[in-house]
Amino acid sequence: MPKFIIEREIPQAGSFDIKHLKEISKKSKEVLCTLGTDIQWIHSYVAGDKIYCIYMAKDKEILFEHARLGGFPANSITEVSNIIDPEWGE
């Protein structure tokens, strides 16, 4: 399955407490369970006014459906074309 980065613009997301972040995670997992095996949440980065989510999914459409059902934004969805790391520089 392709890997995607989802950018979610959520004002003051970086200042959310652990309880609020857990609530968001719980809602996301509930929606994932309804969508089946064509989508998988890997992890997310919370920074400033945004949450950047890494997902594996069959296509962008299921990611937009996840956002719609969960009630969270998906301001942009970009397919990852490659992954590099420091070892590439050796």
One Martini backbone bead per residue (centre of mass of N, CA, C, O) as a GRO file, in nm:
protein
   90
    1MET     BB    1   0.099   0.034   0.019
    2PRO     BB    2   0.074   0.348   0.027
    3LYS     BB    3   0.220   0.646   0.139
    4PHE     BB    4   0.111   0.919   0.364
    5ILE     BB    5   0.063   1.273   0.403
    6ILE     BB    6  -0.114   1.455   0.653
    7GLU     BB    7  -0.255   1.779   0.672
    8ARG     BB    8  -0.361   1.937   0.980
    9GLU     BB    9  -0.551   2.215   1.058
   10ILE     BB   10  -0.507   2.299   1.415
   11PRO     BB   11  -0.559   2.506   1.639
   12GLN     BB   12  -0.329   2.462   1.894
   13ALA     BB   13  -0.224   2.161   1.891
   14GLY     BB   14   0.054   2.198   2.054
   15SER     BB   15  -0.135   2.258   2.333
   16PHE     BB   16  -0.238   1.993   2.378
   17ASP     BB   17  -0.332   1.765   2.581
   18ILE     BB   18  -0.331   1.436   2.643
   19LYS     BB   19  -0.636   1.398   2.654
   20HIS     BB   20  -0.701   1.521   2.377
   21LEU     BB   21  -0.517   1.334   2.209
   22LYS     BB   22  -0.664   1.072   2.294
   23GLU     BB   23  -0.939   1.146   2.172
   24ILE     BB   24  -0.843   1.163   1.883
   25SER     BB   25  -0.732   0.874   1.866
   26LYS     BB   26  -0.992   0.726   1.928
   27LYS     BB   27  -1.156   0.829   1.688
   28SER     BB   28  -0.969   0.728   1.468
   29LYS     BB   29  -0.986   0.424   1.543
   30GLU     BB   30  -1.291   0.391   1.505
   31VAL     BB   31  -1.289   0.458   1.203
   32LEU     BB   32  -1.086   0.246   1.108
   33CYS     BB   33  -1.268   0.000   1.182
   34THR     BB   34  -1.485   0.075   0.952
   35LEU     BB   35  -1.268   0.064   0.691
   36GLY     BB   36  -1.053  -0.145   0.738
   37THR     BB   37  -0.755  -0.264   0.547
   38ASP     BB   38  -0.708   0.013   0.353
   39ILE     BB   39  -0.605   0.136   0.640
   40GLN     BB   40  -0.315   0.296   0.815
   41TRP     BB   41  -0.188   0.406   1.113
   42ILE     BB   42   0.122   0.508   1.222
   43HIS     BB   43   0.161   0.837   1.275
   44SER     BB   44   0.211   1.154   1.459
   45TYR     BB   45   0.263   1.512   1.432
   46VAL     BB   46   0.287   1.772   1.673
   47ALA     BB   47   0.273   2.122   1.537
   48GLY     BB   48   0.145   2.376   1.639
   49ASP     BB   49  -0.125   2.410   1.391
   50LYS     BB   50  -0.045   2.094   1.348
   51ILE     BB   51  -0.106   1.768   1.192
   52TYR     BB   52   0.107   1.495   1.105
   53CYS     BB   53   0.018   1.217   0.905
   54ILE     BB   54   0.084   0.866   0.886
   55TYR     BB   55  -0.011   0.660   0.606
   56MET     BB   56  -0.171   0.373   0.493
   57ALA     BB   57  -0.313   0.339   0.154
   58LYS     BB   58  -0.489   0.283  -0.133
   59ASP     BB   59  -0.599   0.595  -0.113
   60LYS     BB   60  -0.716   0.916  -0.082
   61GLU     BB   61  -1.021   0.869  -0.039
   62ILE     BB   62  -1.001   0.717   0.237
   63LEU     BB   63  -0.875   0.960   0.386
   64PHE     BB   64  -1.113   1.154   0.347
   65GLU     BB   65  -1.319   0.968   0.487
   66HIS     BB   66  -1.186   0.963   0.762
   67ALA     BB   67  -1.208   1.266   0.813
   68ARG     BB   68  -1.512   1.294   0.786
   69LEU     BB   69  -1.595   1.083   1.007
   70GLY     BB   70  -1.405   1.225   1.237
   71GLY     BB   71  -1.394   1.554   1.210
   72PHE     BB   72  -1.128   1.609   1.044
   73PRO     BB   73  -0.886   1.747   0.878
   74ALA     BB   74  -0.762   1.752   0.514
   75ASN     BB   75  -0.570   1.976   0.362
   76SER     BB   76  -0.345   1.752   0.290
   77ILE     BB   77  -0.243   1.497   0.043
   78THR     BB   78   0.063   1.301   0.026
   79GLU     BB   79   0.256   1.108  -0.157
   80VAL     BB   80   0.511   0.893  -0.105
   81SER     BB   81   0.808   0.836  -0.301
   82ASN     BB   82   1.027   0.851  -0.060
   83ILE     BB   83   1.303   0.744   0.159
   84ILE     BB   84   1.532   0.913   0.369
   85ASP     BB   85   1.867   0.901   0.519
   86PRO     BB   86   2.183   0.917   0.648
   87GLU     BB   87   2.285   0.656   0.494
   88TRP     BB   88   2.281   0.783   0.204
   89GLY     BB   89   2.559   0.960   0.272
   90GLU     BB   90   2.779   0.705   0.259
   0.00000   0.00000   0.00000
